[in-house]
Amino acid sequence: MNTIIILIDIVGIVGFLIAAIFSYKNHIMTKEASNLWLYFATASVGAIIWILSLIVQQFIILPYVIESSIFFAIVFLFTLVAMSSLFDFVKLHAKISQK
């Protein structure tokens, strides 16, 4: 594998990691659009997983297992975020209905 591509992938991983950290901090600090920041953090983590799987596939370490499991991991992450936002919506609806 070309070393320039590996370096670009590492820079991408660092960038997505920084984006995930900042968006998670914004998720904690904001109350209005907190789920938006959580979705953004989850997408950044999914991108990190995707880039790592591409690097591993280039070195031919379990290519078929990685290819099928990466999609499962990304879908799992987005399902967790969707379920947490659903629970937040149910709590908000319960607060509104009590008034």
Buried (B, 14 or more C-beta within 10 A) or exposed (E): EEEEEEEEBEEBBEBBBEBBEBBBEBBEEEEEEBBBBBBBBBBBBBBBBBBBBBBBBBEEEEEEEBEEBBEEBBEEBBEEBEEEBEEEEEEEEEEEEEE
